[in-house]
Amino acid sequence: MDNEHRPAEQQPAHERKGSLLRTVRAVAWSMIGLRKGSEYQKDIERLNPIHIIVVGLLALFLLVVGLIVVVKLVT
């Protein structure tokens, strides 16, 4: 059986194809610190870790830039 027809949980982590929206939602909930255990398990099975890292770094960058802008506006 080739990788395209395997269930997501049996595919190697780097070959999983999770949606961009689901990846962004998972990163956002993780940054807030609120996450259901069942949703976390679904994300582990379906999402590509490389995509999570890229989206996480981008979100962190946007958070820092946003905080800098807020501080510049207030002071």
N, CA, C and O of each residue as an XYZ file, in Angstrom:
300
protein
N       0.839     -1.177      0.000
C       0.000      0.000      0.000
C       0.886      1.244      0.000
O       1.792      1.354      0.826
N       0.639      2.174     -0.909
C       1.463      3.379     -0.956
C       0.976      4.397      0.080
O      -0.111      4.257      0.642
N       1.801      5.422      0.321
C       1.547      6.378      1.398
C       0.292      7.217      1.196
O      -0.315      7.648      2.176
N      -0.117      7.462     -0.054
C      -1.277      8.308     -0.293
C      -2.565      7.650      0.160
O      -3.529      8.347      0.475
N      -2.608      6.327      0.200
C      -3.833      5.623      0.540
C      -3.823      5.074      1.968
O      -4.766      4.388      2.361
N      -2.810      5.349      2.729
C      -2.760      4.927      4.117
C      -3.567      5.884      4.979
O      -3.672      7.066      4.651
N      -4.145      5.391      6.088
C      -4.767      6.323      7.032
C      -3.714      7.288      7.565
O      -2.529      6.958      7.613
N      -4.151      8.484      7.967
C      -3.224      9.539      8.387
C      -2.336      9.100      9.538
O      -1.159      9.459      9.584
N      -2.890      8.319     10.479
C      -2.078      7.943     11.636
C      -0.983      6.943     11.300
O      -0.069      6.747     12.100
N      -1.053      6.297     10.120
C      -0.025      5.352      9.727
C       1.024      5.962      8.809
O       2.043      5.331      8.528
N       0.790      7.171      8.342
C       1.763      7.827      7.479
C       2.893      8.392      8.317
O       2.683      8.779      9.467
N       4.103      8.444      7.743
C       5.189      9.128      8.446
C       4.792     10.582      8.705
O       4.070     11.183      7.909
N       5.258     11.138      9.807
C       4.836     12.468     10.241
C       5.086     13.535      9.183
O       4.259     14.430      9.008
N       6.198     13.458      8.481
C       6.524     14.501      7.505
C       5.708     14.393      6.214
O       5.770     15.295      5.379
N       4.950     13.316      6.035
C       4.153     13.145      4.824
C       2.666     13.396      5.053
O       1.872     13.272      4.120
N       2.277     13.745      6.276
C       0.870     14.014      6.553
C       0.453     15.318      5.908
O       1.241     16.258      5.807
N      -0.791     15.364      5.475
C      -1.303     16.557      4.813
C      -2.494     17.084      5.604
O      -3.645     16.779      5.288
N      -2.212     17.874      6.632
C      -3.279     18.519      7.377
C      -3.610     19.837      6.724
O      -2.793     20.405      6.000
N      -4.820     20.327      6.981
C      -5.220     21.587      6.369
C      -4.510     22.757      7.058
O      -4.137     22.674      8.228
N      -4.336     23.832      6.315
C      -3.695     25.026      6.855
C      -4.537     25.609      7.983
O      -4.000     26.033      9.006
N      -5.857     25.632      7.799
C      -6.737     26.179      8.828
C      -6.626     25.382     10.123
O      -6.560     25.966     11.204
N      -6.604     24.067     10.027
C      -6.494     23.229     11.230
C      -5.136     23.456     11.913
O      -5.054     23.467     13.141
N      -4.085     23.637     11.125
C      -2.762     23.896     11.691
C      -2.743     25.233     12.414
O      -2.209     25.334     13.519
N      -3.321     26.260     11.801
C      -3.370     27.587     12.434
C      -4.188     27.524     13.720
O      -3.794     28.094     14.737
N      -5.319     26.836     13.677
C      -6.142     26.702     14.888
C      -5.387     25.971     15.994
O      -5.454     26.372     17.156
N      -4.677     24.911     15.649
C      -3.930     24.157     16.652
C      -2.842     25.021     17.289
O      -2.644     24.976     18.503
N      -2.139     25.805     16.475
C      -1.087     26.679     16.999
C      -1.690     27.775     17.868
O      -1.154     28.091     18.930
N      -2.807     28.357     17.420
C      -3.453     29.423     18.195
C      -3.923     28.914     19.553
O      -3.691     29.561     20.574
N      -4.572     27.772     19.570
C      -5.022     27.215     20.843
C      -3.835     26.857     21.733
O      -3.916     26.993     22.954
N      -2.764     26.413     21.151
C      -1.572     26.071     21.933
C      -0.936     27.320     22.544
O      -0.445     27.286     23.672
N      -0.949     28.420     21.790
C      -0.376     29.662     22.323
C      -1.221     30.209     23.473
O      -0.691     30.794     24.417
N      -2.533     30.014     23.387
C      -3.418     30.450     24.462
C      -3.285     29.519     25.664
O      -3.415     29.953     26.809
N      -3.032     28.267     25.405
C      -2.865     27.295     26.484
C      -4.117     26.498     26.772
O      -4.186     25.797     27.782
N      -5.103     26.591     25.907
C      -6.349     25.845     26.079
C      -6.466     24.824     24.960
O      -6.452     25.181     23.782
N      -6.579     23.570     25.326
C      -6.673     22.528     24.303
C      -7.318     21.301     24.904
O      -6.907     20.845     25.971
N      -8.325     20.758     24.236
C      -8.934     19.508     24.664
C      -7.979     18.360     24.347
O      -7.273     18.395     23.339
N      -7.959     17.372     25.185
C      -7.100     16.218     24.946
C      -7.445     15.480     23.671
O      -6.555     15.013     22.960
N      -8.748     15.368     23.370
C      -9.156     14.645     22.157
C      -8.746     15.410     20.900
O      -8.332     14.803     19.912
N      -8.858     16.732     20.931
C      -8.434     17.536     19.778
C      -6.922     17.466     19.597
O      -6.427     17.431     18.470
N      -6.197     17.445     20.701
C      -4.740     17.316     20.646
C      -4.348     16.003     19.971
O      -3.446     15.976     19.134
N      -5.024     14.925     20.335
C      -4.728     13.621     19.731
C      -5.026     13.624     18.237
O      -4.267     13.052     17.456
N      -6.126     14.264     17.827
C      -6.450     14.349     16.402
C      -5.374     15.125     15.655
O      -4.988     14.758     14.545
N      -4.890     16.207     16.277
C      -3.846     17.002     15.636
C      -2.555     16.206     15.486
O      -1.891     16.287     14.453
N      -2.204     15.451     16.493
C      -0.990     14.635     16.423
C      -1.081     13.629     15.280
O      -0.093     13.374     14.592
N      -2.257     13.065     15.081
C      -2.433     12.049     14.044
C      -2.473     12.637     12.641
O      -2.059     11.976     11.689
N      -2.968     13.879     12.489
C      -3.247     14.401     11.157
C      -2.292     15.476     10.665
O      -2.065     15.584      9.460
N      -1.734     16.266     11.554
C      -0.969     17.433     11.118
C       0.500     17.110     10.897
O       1.072     16.238     11.550
N       1.084     17.827      9.972
C       2.498     17.683      9.641
C       3.307     18.538     10.615
O       3.069     19.743     10.707
N       4.249     17.952     11.338
C       5.029     18.715     12.315
C       5.794     19.894     11.702
O       5.979     20.919     12.357
N       6.225     19.754     10.481
C       6.954     20.851      9.831
C       6.026     22.048      9.634
O       6.437     23.192      9.831
N       4.783     21.789      9.248
C       3.814     22.864      9.083
C       3.533     23.546     10.418
O       3.398     24.768     10.477
N       3.448     22.768     11.476
C       3.197     23.331     12.812
C       4.347     24.243     13.224
O       4.115     25.321     13.771
N       5.564     23.829     12.971
C       6.729     24.649     13.329
C       6.725     25.957     12.539
O       6.956     27.024     13.109
N       6.467     25.883     11.245
C       6.464     27.092     10.407
C       5.355     28.045     10.858
O       5.601     29.240     11.028
N       4.156     27.536     11.049
C       3.037     28.382     11.481
C       3.300     28.929     12.883
O       2.975     30.083     13.164
N       3.879     28.124     13.756
C       4.193     28.575     15.106
C       5.211     29.708     15.113
O       5.047     30.685     15.844
N       6.255     29.586     14.310
C       7.256     30.656     14.231
C       6.668     31.931     13.641
O       6.976     33.033     14.097
N       5.824     31.780     12.631
C       5.166     32.937     12.034
C       4.232     33.612     13.049
O       4.208     34.839     13.150
N       3.481     32.825     13.786
C       2.578     33.377     14.804
C       3.367     34.083     15.903
O       2.968     35.152     16.364
N       4.468     33.499     16.317
C       5.309     34.120     17.338
C       5.878     35.441     16.841
O       5.904     36.424     17.582
N       6.330     35.473     15.601
C       6.847     36.705     15.002
C       5.763     37.781     14.974
O       6.014     38.929     15.340
N       4.558     37.409     14.539
C       3.452     38.370     14.490
C       3.074     38.866     15.881
O       2.737     40.038     16.048
N       3.127     37.995     16.873
C       2.838     38.398     18.251
C       3.855     39.427     18.736
O       3.473     40.443     19.317
N       5.124     39.180     18.510
C       6.173     40.102     18.944
C       6.047     41.442     18.217
O       6.153     42.495     18.846
N       5.823     41.414     16.916
C       5.659     42.651     16.146
C       4.425     43.407     16.649
O       4.463     44.628     16.799
N       3.345     42.689     16.906
C       2.137     43.324     17.433
C       2.369     43.990     18.778
O       1.886     45.097     19.014
N       3.102     43.325     19.660
C       3.409     43.913     20.962
C       4.296     45.151     20.821
O       4.103     46.137     21.531
N       5.249     45.100     19.923
C       6.120     46.265     19.695
C       5.295     47.438     19.178
O       5.488     48.573     19.616
N       4.383     47.176     18.255
C       3.529     48.243     17.714
C       2.657     48.841     18.811
O       2.507     50.061     18.885
N       2.084     48.002     19.657
C       1.239     48.500     20.756
C       2.060     49.366     21.705
O       1.592     50.424     22.126
N       3.265     48.942     22.046
C       4.109     49.724     22.950
C       4.484     51.053     22.305
O       4.484     52.083     22.980
N       4.800     51.051     21.023
C       5.154     52.301     20.320
C       3.944     53.259     20.293
O       4.117     54.468     20.443
N       2.762     52.743     20.108
C       1.566     53.581     20.065
C       1.221     54.168     21.445
O       0.748     55.300     21.542
N       1.459     53.405     22.485
C       1.106     53.845     23.839
C       2.131     54.847     24.378
O       1.765     55.776     25.098
N       3.386     54.670     24.042
C       4.407     55.569     24.599
C       4.718     56.715     23.687
O       5.555     57.556     24.015
